[in-house]
Amino acid sequence: MSRRWDTTVIPQVMARTAPAEEQLDMALRKLDACHRISPLASIRVLGVRSGQAADDVKLPVGQSRVCSVVYRPDEGVTWTAHTPALHCATEPGTCTTTPCECRRSTDRKLELRTPQGQRCWACSESGKEYTFKVNALAEQMEGQSVSWWPPYGINSPPILWIFMDLWSVVDACPVITGYMFLFFCCLLVRKVEEFTGGLIPWTRCVPIFGPALKRGEAWRFFTFTFFHLQFLDLFQNLLTLLDTLDVEATPPIVLGDGSNLKCGVGAKQNFMCYPSIGLGSAHTLGVALVSSAIGGMCSTWIKFGDVVAGASTLGFGLSGAIVALYALYAGAKLDTTTSVQRNFENWVWLRLIFVGFHIAMEFIRGISQRDLAGLWAHTTAFVAGIAYVLYFLPPMGDGTVLSSDRPYVVACEYDQGGFSTSAPECIRLFSSIYEYQVPDIQRQCFLFYMTVVGWTVFNTFVVNRSVKSNKAVLLAGSEVSAICCASRQAAGGGGGGSGASADGFASNMDGKEIILWCEVLTMIGWRPPQGTEDAERKVEIRCLDKDPARQGPLLDAPAEAEASSHSIPGKELSSIRESIFLPLQYKPNSTYIQIVLYDLDPQKKPWAFASISLAQALRSKGQRRLKLQPVDKQAASGSWSKEAVMGCLPWRRSPQIMMIFRNLDPRKAGEIRDAVKQQLDFTKQDLDKRERELEELKAVRATLNAENGDGTS
């Protein structure tokens, strides 16, 4: 057998002078690693040595970077040299793919993965392990998803994050994005309730309604944020939630220039990167639940009988948590402890300016609309979000910027409690001037929560003890009232006109007096007969217990209530704007509203009608088009003659009347009547004053004309 020498010690320049089989042996050695360095690699035959004693040579390979291995047929693999230990990488963003040891005994060995999935190792100082992990994450993300937002050094506010990389935001902020998804789903439930005529009691049992709280329906404090009447109401709240995404976490979005939105991630840092100092998903959910409940409780203090719904209090609670987080960050001066070489002080104040602008706009809206209850609920929800952070002191961030869970808890700079064997812990808000001991601030926050809950209970059962628990109101045509004990009350004969509603629960609204405000706007597609353009006409609103659309005009049937407009010239029907108030009893499942148009010349005669159920009229938002049907018995098919219809398109073959329906509480109707009367009296007084001034001017002019000898008036 030919000899095989350890060719790893031969200089590279002499490799060409070695025999061909020796060069092959050298190549094999350089492609493999020793067993100690690559324990999982398969062993290859690096060299063959004969069994003769003359071949037993000690190889001087102590300084070789690759340990030498020889093979003896009678002994197998033999290690003939040992090399120095291989040290792991110590710089973030790098790792060693072969097994290695830490150079310093105080370092911690980390096992990572390369972008190709291969296992590698690195050594980190104690407390800096996160810098290696987030850089490994950035390398895995590189080339996979790049945001459309390209600028470098330009602020990317949270409201844009979901448009930059949707799935990164969903993965990093599951609670806030989950809330947004549930809001859409709940809006669909509301639409299903409208189409089914109240088959799903969504409007009845979800919003906050003070009288219903007397029956123990405390779940409304947590469900009212999921109720929205229409998408425009939801859209404004969604924008608020998008602007609070950083309260949960900062997604690692790769920007168009290759930098990362999240500070501490990736080799290339964005000058305006966002530090991940959020609360995390669990505490974000806690802020959402606690702040919305506190805001809902406080809303009942102002107007106990009003309906409260919408997610605006949730947005204010999350905004309060953001303010508390950044106040703690700035107060503890955590810029000096971050692993990112950047000062965040100016960034913190810029972020707070965005939050302050949103809060200021909401205050302006509340003051301009005189929404004192909403303004109070938003303010208390904002304070509740701040109090949550200060009471629970949640971890700050996910370790990409700050190494400690609660780095904002520091030793007190001012001794407020006298001599103590242990150093007290404090938190600082914005600066060391506003320093508070942790037990004291937690005690105050707990007292705030207990005060709100206690006063809400006292206000519900003591202050408003005269308010009946079976009180009900209408919201967009749907009943809002208590559902607990409602079925039992109906079975026991609740009296009045109460009965079962479409959702199966006993209705607390049936038989109650309401005022239907019918505003007639215009008529479309109708041409008066020739020669009757100037004839006077009138619009009459009737309340029936049968459907005229199915059983005919029913003009001879007695009406439960009716009201009419004043006389209107025929030419003005296309631009009519009349308000007709119809008092009636609320029976949504058995009441129909009929609109009848009369000719007054030469005698009162009906010529067209339209109808709609009371439930549909109350649920309609904005303008409602109703198809007019002719009363003439000759039109057996219910179609109009060509002379009476304007236009030639198929959907214009029937004239239409445009109306707006509103529900008025009798008390509010009285207030409106008094306000209108007061305005009319003021206008009359002003008119009388102007007439007196005009008479005085005429008298002065007549006197001047008489003095000048001019008889003209």
Summary of the structure (lengths in Angstrom):
residues: 713
radius of gyration: 40.7
end to end distance: 146.0
largest distance: 157.8
contacts: 2182
relative contact order: 0.07
helix: 41%
strand: 18%
